[in-house]
Amino acid sequence: MQKINRATLSNGLRVIHSYDSATTMVALSVIYDVGSADEQPELTGIAHLMEHLMFGGSVNIPSFDREIERAGGTDNAWTSPDLTCYYDLLPAHNAETAFWLESDRMISPAFSQKSLEVQKGVVIEEFKQQCLNRPYGTLSHLIRSTAFRNHPYRWPVIGLTPDHVAAATLDDVRAFYFSHYAPSRAVLSVCGNISWDETIRLSEKWFDPIPDRTTIRRILPAEPLPCSPRHAETSGNVPSTLVAINYPMPGQDSALYIPADILSDVLGTGTSSLLYDRLVRTTDMFHNIDASIDGSRDPGLFHINAKLRDNVDPTEAYNAINREIASVVAAGIDDTTLQRALNLFESARTLDNLGCLPRCLDMAQNEIYGRDAATVMKQYLDLTPADIHNAARLILDPTQVTTVTFSPTHLP
């Protein structure tokens, strides 16, 4: 990772930068400290809807996409439970276009009824495609509603129901924007063939004049740990039974977060992972198995998902997975297993960050979570088997697990 430069503008906007002479491009992202966790239970999906509306024109610019395309660039965005990120990639000689565009919609989107209706239609169609018309599409809804009782992580980013998005009004989205979007709740990340001096000059020119706003302070309800295991079942038009095992785990600011991330790789990332090797290769019960973590700011979930072969009893599958989990909790892992996972992690992260856009986004997310992107890799590579064993003992607790079985619908 190249040197990272930092500054904070008078309105509270944090600016981070990394110079890359090997490219002719510049990547710019603005990441806001707002996501679906900031929604109200009766109006879910509005953070994602707001992301779409940010492309519907701003106070001075009718079409964001048209201007970025005229500059030879591309743009996109994503929403998570905690964050919303907008990013642009364009030739270095047109970098100022991205500063201009992102600053203008930081002032305010256009908020037209026409744009709202168009984007509501797009988001509702996305809900149908992702959740209603795709195998296992409602799995996330069921896992979250079972594992969480208080915290807004209990609904996915797409929302609880498309009816919430359909009911959203201009007043709703306008109130959401001005309550959560502000310079002091954002990080401007710039990476590519642009100097730090030029980055600061353009940041001060386009962003510094934007006044900060008073936003709603994020105070989210704590989610108590389960007192006993939880289980839910559903069925649908899916090709095979899926079993999902979900453990509560700490959030981004915990010392356990990075060990948990590598623990998920050890258990279920790739065909060399422990669960794949011990259960997919050596038994006839599983099509595949994987593990992952939410990566959320507040305590989230450690996931293990497995698709079963025909006529396999889900209870037997759970028991087989639990035996392997218990083995890791009891005995930990050896140096070779950890080093294999770290090698794969380092290789994947290095390849991912070869381009200026992935590095730009990586810097932004680390900055908003209070980490230094330049030192994160070392924190991973310094892990020991004892660190992973400790994470396994503290996270993979069978008394706090949430399991979900998603079975095919058997037609008569």
N, C-alpha and C positions, 0 to 999 in steps of 0.2 A: 504494500500500500504506500503510495506516494505521500509526501508531507501534506498535512491537512492544516489549512489556515482558518481562523475563526474571528468573527467580530459580531457585535450586537448593535443594531441601529437604535436611534433615539426612541423609536416607537416600540422597541422590544423584540423586533424581528431578529432572529439569529441567522447569521450568514456563515456557511462553511464552504470551503473551496479546495480543490485538488487539481494541480496543473498536470496536463498530459501532452507532451510534445509529439507523441507517436500517432496522434489522430488529427484529422482536419475538422472534427466535429466538436460541438459543445452540448452537454446534457445539463438541463436545469430542472429541478423539481422543487415544488413547494408542498411540504407535508404539514397538515394541520392536526392539532391535538384534539380530534373529535372523531367519533365513530358511532356505530350502532349502539354501544353501551350508553350513549348520551340520549337515547330516545326514551319516550314514554311508552308504557306497555300497550296503550290504546292506539299508538301511532307509530308502529314499527316499520322499518324499511325507509324511513325518511332521510337518514344519513346517506344511503345509497342513491335515493332519488335526488338529493342535493348535489351529489357528485355529477349526475347526468345533467342537471340544470346548469351547472357551471360551464357547460359547453354550448349553452343556448344563447350566448351573447352576454355582454357586460354593459355597463352604463354608457360606454363610448364606442364599443366595437360590436357590430351586429353578428358577426360570425367568427368565432375563435378559430375553428378548423380552417376556414378559408385563408386567414392571415398566416397561419403557421405553414400551410401548404405553399402559399406564395413565396415564403422564405426558404422553401426547399426542405421543410422539416416534417416531423410527425409528432403526434401527441397522444396521450392516453391518461388513464387514472384508475385508481382502485380504492375500495373502502374496506376497512377491517373493523372489528369490534372497538378498537381503540383509536384508529387513525384514518385519515383520508389523504391520499397522495395524488398530486397532479404533476405530470412530467412531460418534458419536451426534448426532442433531439433534433438539432439543425446544424447547418454548416457554421463554422466559427465566425466567418465574416458577417453572418446574419444573427449573431447571438443576441444582439440588443432587442430583436423582435420578441424573443421569449420573455425578457425582462419587462418589456412594455405590456405584453398580453397578460402575464401572470399578475402584474401589479394592478392592472385595470379591473380584473375580476376579484382581486382582493378588496378593492373599494366596494364593489357590489355587482352581483349578476343583474341582468336586465329584469328578471321577474315578470315576464309577460304571461298572460293566460294561455296564449297559443303554445309557447314553449313548454309550459307546465303540462298541458294536455298531451303534447307529443311525447314528452319524456315519461309521463305516467304510463302511457301505452307501451313504451319500450321496456320499462322496468317490469310491468305486469307480464309482458310476453317473456321476459327473461325468467321470471318466477315460474311460469308454466313450463318453460324448456328445462330449467335446472331442477325443479322440484317435482312437478306433476307428470312430466312426460319422459323422465329419465329413470332408468333402474336405480333403486336405492335413493332416489332424489329427496325423500323425506327423512332419511336417516339422521341427518344433522338436527332436524327439528326434534325428533324423538329423543336423541341422546341428550341434547341440551335441556329440554323440558323435564327430563328425568333426573339429570345430574344437578341442576341448579333450581333452587326454589325461590331465592331472594334476588340474586344479582341479575342485571340485564343481559349477562351472557346466556341467559336461559332461552334467548331467541337468536337465530342466525342473522347474519348481515342482511340477507335478502328479505327478512321480515317474517313475522308470524303468518301472515295471510296477505294475498294481493288486495284484499278489501281495504286494508289500512292505507296502502298507496293510492288506491282509487279514491279514497275519501279525503286525501290531503288537499288543502286549499292553498291559495297564494299567501294568505296570512300565516298558515302553518309553516310553509317553507321559508318565508321571509323572517319569521320569528326564530326559526331554527338557525338560519344563517347568522343573523346579527347577535344571537345569544352564544354562538360557539366559534365563529370565524373571526379572527383578529390577528394583526401582526404579531402580538406577543404570544399567540398560541400557535406559531408557525416556525418552521425552519426552512430557509432558502438554501438549497444545496446546488453547487455548480461544479462541474467536472469536465475537463477537456482542454482544448487548445486555446485557453484564455488565461491571462495573467491574473494574479491576485489584485494588483492595482486596478486593472480594468474591471474586475468583478466588483470591487468596492465602489468604483466610480459609477457603474451602472446601477448597483444596488441603491446607492444614495440618491441617484437621479430619479429612479422610478419608484422605489419603495419607501424611502425615508419620509417623503411628504405625506404618506398615508397616516392619518391619526389612529392611535390605538383605540380600542373599544372596550367597554366594560362587558365581560362575558360571564356566563353562569359558571360558578366554581363547581368543578366535578367532585361531588361527594356521593360515592356509590355505596349501596348497602353491602356489608360483608356477607359472604356466603359461608354459613357454618358447615363444618365437615360432616358427612353423613354419619349417623349413629350405627348404621347397619347397611349391608349390601342392598342395592336397589336393582330392580330388573324390569324391563319392558319388552313387549313382543309386538310385532306387526307383520303383515304380509302384503304382497303386491306382485306385479308382473315383473319378476326378476328371474334370472337364469338359475341361480343357486342360492342356498341359504348363506347368509352372512352373519357372523357373530362379532359383536363389538364389545371390547372390554375397555373401560375408561376409569382411570384413577385420578383423583384430585392431585394437583401439583402446584407448587409456588409459581408466582409470576416473574416478570423480567428482572425485578430488582433483588431477587433472592440469590444467595450464594449457591443454591441448588439448581438454578436454572440451566447453566451451561453443562454441568454434569448430567442433568436430565436429558438435555438435547443429545448428547453423545450416547447416553443409555438407550435412547430410542433408536439410534443408528445401530448400536451393538445388537439390539434385539430384533429389529425388523426393517432395516434399510438394505435392500439388495439381496442377491442370491447367496452372498457369503455370510449373511446375518445368522445369529444363533437360532432364532425361531424358524427361519426358512430351512436352515440346514438340518435341524433336528425334527421338524414336523412335516415340511413339504417334501423334502428329499427322502426321508426314511419311513414315512407312513403313507397310507393311501386314503387319508382323511381330508386333506386340504388341497385346493387348487393353488392358493397363494396366501401369504400372510405378511403384514407390514405393521410398523409402529411409527408414531409421530407425536409431536406435541403441538399445543395451540399456539404457543409463542405470544401469549397475551400479557398485558401489563399487570392485571390483577390475577390472583390464582385461577388457573384454568384446568385443562385436562391433558392427561397422558393417554394416548389412544393406542390400542392394538386391535386391528381388524383382520378377520380371516374369512375367506370364502371356502365353503365346504363342498366336497364331492357329493354326488347323489347318494341318498339313503344313509348319510352319516347322521347319527343322533347328535343334536347340538350340545346336549349335556356331556357326551363323551368328548366332543371337541373342546368345550370349556375345561374339562378335567385335564386333557392333554396339555393345553396351553398353561393352565395353572401349575401343573407339575414342573414345567420348564421355568416358569417365573419363580416358583418357590426355590428351585435349585440355584438360580442367580441370587436371590435374596439371601439364601443361606451361605453360599460359598463365594459369591462374587465372580469376577472374571480374571483371566490371567493377562500378563503383559502383551502377549501376542495378539489376543483378541482385541484389546484396547488399541494397540498400535495399528491393526488393520483398519479399524473404524476411523481412527484419526487420519490415517493416510488417505482414505477415501474422502473424508471431510475436507482435508486440506486441498486435495486435488480438485474436488468439485467447486469449492469456494474460489480457488485461484482461477479456474477456467471461467467461472461465472463473472468474475471481476476483471476480466481482460478488457472488456469494453467500458467506455466512459459512462454509459447510461447505468449499467448495473452498479458500478462504483458510486455513482451519484446517489442512487437510491439506498445503497448500503450505508453510506455516510449519513444520509438524512435520518434513517430509522435508528441507527445507533445514537446519533446526537439527541434525538427527541426522547430516547429511553435513558439518556444519561451515561452512555458509554462512548469510549474513544474507538472509532473504527480501526485506527492504526494499531491498537493493542489487543483487539478482540481475538485475533488468531492465536496469539501467544497464550491467552487465557485457556483456550481449548487445548493447545499442544502441551501445556504444562499439567494437564490432568493425569492422575494416577489411577491404577485399579482400585485403590482404597476410596477415591472420590466417587467412582462409579458405583462401588458396592454400597457406600453410604447413601447415595441417591436412591438406589434400588430398595434398600431397607426402609427408607423414610417415605417413599412414594408408592411402591407396589404393595399396598396394604389391602389384603382381601376383605377386611371388615368395612372398608370405605368404597369399594368398587361399585360402579354402575355398569351393568351389562344389558345389551340389547340384542335380540334375535330378530332378523329380518328374513322371513321365509317366502318361498314362492307360493302364490295362490294356486291351489289345486282345483282345477275346474272339474265339475261332475261329468 
